Amino acid sequence: MIKKYLLILCLFCIRITDAQNLITTVEAETGTLTGVTIASQTGNSSGSYVTGFDASGDKVTVALSVPSAGLYKVVVTYRANQGQKTQDLFVNGTSNGSLSFPASTNFTDLDAGGVYLNKGSNTLAIVNNWGYMDVDKFTVYTSARHTYNLAASLIDPSATASVKNLYNFMKCQFGKKIISGQTDDYFDNLKTIAGRTPMLRAFDFQHYSAGYPYKWANGGSSFGADPNNQPEAAIAWYNSTNKKGIVSFQWHWHSPSGGTVGTNTFYTASTTFDVREAVKAGTQQNKDIIRDIDAIAVELKKLRDANVPVVWRPLHEAGGGWFWWGAKGAAPCKALYDIIYDRITNYHGIHNLIWSWSSPEADWYPGNSKVDLLGYDSYPGDYNYTTQKSMFDKLYTIVKGEKLIGMTENGPIPDIQLCFDMDAPWSYFMSWGNLVSAQNSAQHIKDVYANTSVLSIENSGSNCVITALMDEQFNSSDLNQMYCAPNPFTYELQITGQGEFEYTISNLGGIKLEEGQGNESKQVGSKLLPGIYLLKLTSGDKTQILKVVKQ
């Protein structure tokens, strides 16, 4: 019965539907124009369009009406004949996130994703963000909520039990709860503000490759690895949370060569390193990247050997081009990702990783067979608590509803309730450094962490019981000659039975915290923190699993 319950609890296997109905169409030139003008040309819907989005604050705002409050799909007909552009979509005066408009010589449609509209009157606006383009019209359709068929397993067929348990936990929470996260360098500061402990803590490997340009030597900076105990700190923190915490690692990969000492050589502008040469076997650049990957593998093995599962996020924000790994286009970047995966997984035998990709461009995506989680790094501006619904919808389309979707970095934390109302239920958010206090009010931070739909160490989602025990067969009557008392207990739990037995105690995330053997009696659990646990008892070929509580 427990096994069936767990499977039902995490079932997201509903076929995606494309059903939609046209509600209204509004020509852009009928709207309110701010800093933009009307131009005429045949070949678009009415012969006129809005143009001149070339200065800050330029926008076109249209009014429309819908019959009932709810989610709607918006399509923007546009032309970007001077290359790809980015603009902001505002709904009823509030940012709905940024939209990327691919280059187009003719007017074409862009699916702007879902928006929440009020019954009756509403406004939509395209506001200049970056680049000149033209807007022809807005079309609004009904919109069905997303459905998911999340991958049953991780991409690594040899994934460890601990990382499988973490993935199952994240799958089970997805759509119901949002995991809180914060970078390591501001973690304790955020705890003080929030009054709660983020569940996910993100660390960085930038100090660990040979091209690190800030190693102090002979009174100045030089190139060379300069370890700062990030893996050790991650292991210690993970264990201190009673293994409830989630460890994440990104890698600001300083260029393997071609940079200038004392500069951030992970930036394209600060290095001559060419990723196209790096992915060619036998080149010096290729030897350099293998050297660096091997150095990171040494650190990942520490986490593997400590049985710490990791959300692993290499080559982040690749499509932006500002990092050297994305400077030469999608093809060499994806080839580099393949090299990293093969070297870490197959050569080094590291299998405790959830592989995360955080760049939102469809043509840059390595594919569902190579990625466990797709993310977006969200920086909409100070105190802008938008859900980034448009971007969530874009990522959902890329992964076809088959992968977890996370806000892998953020400045402002999105409005949590709106995330659910607007069908943008990010798997987690991960606030970056001190931007969390610079771009969020203290009250907003407190409200976010007090929300029962936000998971923290103190609110760890114990109702979502996902463990490796799901695959085990057991019968609660098999060991009816054994019993445990007291339950709940405050210090130790006494196991009493007949003959020899084995026991394991796991948290509700499936992580083993204690195990051992006994003969007729055994006192266990003295080192456990207060909480709910699963006690597995085995005698011969018989197994029993009990829920126990430490007060």
ABEGO torsion letter per residue (X at the ends): XAAAAAAAAABABBBBBABBBBABBBBAAABBBBGBBBBBBBGBAAGBBBBGBABBGBBBBBBBBBABBEBBBBBBBBBBAAEBBBBBBBBGGBBAEBBBBBBBABBBBBBAEBBBBBBEBBBBBBBBABEBBBBABBBBBBBBBBBBBBBABBABAABBAAAAAAAAAAAAABGABBBBBBBAAAAAAAAAAAGBBBABBBBBAAAABAABAABBBGGBBBBEBBBAGAAAAAAAAAAAAGGABBBBBBBBBBBABGBBBGBBAABAAABABBAAAAABBGBAAAAAAAAAAAAAAAAAAAAAAAGBBBBBBBGBGAAAGABAAAAAEAAAAAAAAAAAAAAAAAAAGBAABBBBBBBABAAABAEAAABABBBBBBBAEBGBABAGAAAAAAAAAAAGGABBBBBABBBBBBBAAAAAAAGBBBABBBBBEAAAAAABBAAAAAAAAABAABBBAABAGAABBBBAAAABBBBAAAAAABBBOBOBBAABBBBBBBEBBBBBBBBAAGBBABBEBBBGBBBBGAABBBEBBBBBBBBEABBBBBBBBBX
